[in-house]
């Protein structure tokens, strides 16, 4: 699922998502004026919740605490996915009003996707994948690895 993402990369991504939830909103992305500090707070909270649950799902499939029993793993992943769905609905239903809100959506997608979009995009990939990968990694900020190095 996310074999190319190191635990350190996922931790950085989750810290960024959490930091976005605590950050004050930046300039309004639509009008170019200062937005109220609370403009995207619900969106940022949904991002933090979504990413935290995704991190828990990843911990079940990778690393020292992984669950090897397929039936138990499926049961636990279903429970977490059901818990994650309201955060996904909130992320998809809220229009971002700030750069932080846009960044939160990009980070949530990149964590969930595990780099598959950017791996598909490559230098010879479909143009839509290449453009979307570029947009999302730009929004996520420096330090996000768009393509695995190994």
C-alpha positions as CSV (number, residue, x, y, z in Angstrom):
1,X,0.0,0.0,0.0
2,X,2.6,2.6,1.1
3,X,5.8,0.6,1.0
4,X,7.8,3.5,-0.5
5,X,6.9,5.9,2.3
6,X,9.2,5.7,5.3
7,X,7.9,5.9,8.8
8,X,9.8,9.2,9.1
9,X,8.1,10.6,6.0
10,X,4.7,9.7,7.3
11,X,5.5,11.3,10.7
12,X,6.6,14.5,8.9
13,X,3.3,14.5,7.0
14,X,1.2,13.9,10.0
15,X,3.1,16.6,12.0
16,X,2.4,19.0,9.1
17,X,-1.3,18.1,9.1
18,X,-1.5,18.6,12.9
19,X,0.4,21.9,12.6
20,X,-2.1,23.2,10.1
21,X,-4.8,22.6,12.6
22,X,-3.1,24.8,15.1
23,X,-2.0,27.4,12.6
24,X,-3.9,30.6,12.1
25,X,-5.4,31.1,8.7
26,X,-3.3,32.8,6.0
27,X,-4.5,35.2,3.3
28,X,-7.8,34.4,1.7
29,X,-7.2,32.3,-1.5
30,X,-10.2,33.8,-3.3
31,X,-10.1,37.5,-2.7
32,X,-6.5,38.1,-1.7
33,X,-7.6,39.7,1.6
34,X,-6.8,38.7,5.1
35,X,-9.2,35.9,6.3
36,X,-10.5,35.5,9.8
37,X,-8.4,33.2,11.9
38,X,-11.2,30.7,12.0
39,X,-11.9,30.5,8.2
40,X,-10.8,26.9,7.8
41,X,-10.7,25.6,11.3
42,X,-13.3,22.9,10.7
43,X,-11.5,21.9,7.5
44,X,-8.2,21.8,9.3
45,X,-9.7,19.7,12.2
46,X,-11.1,17.3,9.6
47,X,-7.7,17.0,8.0
48,X,-6.0,16.3,11.3
49,X,-8.7,13.6,12.1
50,X,-8.4,12.0,8.7
51,X,-4.6,11.9,8.8
52,X,-4.5,10.6,12.4
53,X,-6.9,7.7,11.5
54,X,-4.9,7.0,8.3
55,X,-1.7,6.8,10.4
56,X,-3.5,4.3,12.7
57,X,-4.5,2.2,9.6
58,X,-0.9,2.3,8.3
59,X,0.4,1.2,11.7
60,X,-1.8,-1.9,11.4
61,X,-0.1,-2.9,8.1
62,X,3.5,-1.8,8.6
63,X,6.1,-1.7,11.3
64,X,6.4,-3.5,14.6
65,X,2.8,-3.3,15.6
66,X,1.3,-4.7,12.4
67,X,-1.5,-7.2,12.5
68,X,-0.6,-10.4,10.6
69,X,-4.0,-12.1,10.9
70,X,-5.9,-11.2,7.7
71,X,-9.4,-11.5,9.2
72,X,-8.4,-9.3,12.2
73,X,-6.7,-6.8,10.0
74,X,-9.7,-6.5,7.8
75,X,-12.0,-6.0,10.8
76,X,-9.8,-3.3,12.3
77,X,-9.3,-1.5,9.0
78,X,-13.1,-1.5,8.4
79,X,-13.7,0.0,11.9
80,X,-11.1,2.7,11.3
81,X,-12.4,3.4,7.8
82,X,-15.9,3.8,9.1
83,X,-14.6,6.2,11.7
84,X,-12.6,8.1,9.0
85,X,-15.5,8.6,6.6
86,X,-17.0,11.6,8.4
87,X,-13.6,13.4,8.2
88,X,-13.4,12.5,4.5
89,X,-16.9,13.9,4.0
90,X,-16.0,17.1,5.9
91,X,-12.8,17.5,3.8
92,X,-14.6,17.0,0.5
93,X,-17.6,19.1,1.5
94,X,-15.8,22.2,2.7
95,X,-14.4,24.7,0.3
96,X,-11.0,25.8,1.4
97,X,-10.8,29.5,2.1
98,X,-7.1,29.8,2.9
99,X,-3.8,28.4,1.7
100,X,-3.7,26.3,4.9
101,X,-7.1,24.7,3.9
102,X,-5.8,23.9,0.5
103,X,-2.6,22.5,1.9
104,X,-4.5,20.4,4.4
105,X,-6.5,18.8,1.5
106,X,-3.3,18.1,-0.4
107,X,-1.6,16.5,2.6
108,X,-4.6,14.3,3.4
109,X,-4.7,13.1,-0.2
110,X,-0.9,12.4,-0.4
111,X,-0.9,10.5,2.9
112,X,-3.9,8.4,1.8
113,X,-2.6,7.8,-1.7
114,X,0.8,6.8,-0.5
115,X,2.5,8.2,-3.5
116,X,0.7,6.1,-6.1
117,X,-0.4,9.2,-8.1
118,X,3.1,10.5,-8.4
119,X,4.6,7.1,-9.1
120,X,2.1,6.7,-12.0
121,X,2.8,10.2,-13.2
122,X,6.6,9.8,-13.7
123,X,8.2,11.6,-16.6
124,X,6.2,9.7,-19.2
125,X,2.9,9.4,-17.3
126,X,-0.4,10.7,-18.3
127,X,-0.5,14.5,-18.4
128,X,-3.4,14.8,-15.9
129,X,-1.5,12.6,-13.4
130,X,1.7,14.7,-13.9
131,X,-0.2,18.0,-13.4
132,X,-2.1,16.8,-10.4
133,X,1.0,15.3,-8.8
134,X,2.8,18.6,-9.3
135,X,-0.1,20.7,-7.9
136,X,-0.5,18.5,-4.8
137,X,3.2,18.3,-4.0
138,X,3.5,22.1,-4.4
139,X,0.6,22.6,-2.1
140,X,2.0,20.1,0.4
141,X,5.2,22.1,0.6
142,X,8.8,21.4,0.4
143,X,10.1,18.1,1.8
144,X,7.3,16.0,0.4
145,X,8.9,13.2,-1.7
146,X,6.8,13.2,-4.9
147,X,8.5,10.1,-6.3
148,X,10.3,7.4,-4.4
149,X,14.1,7.5,-4.8
150,X,14.6,3.7,-4.6
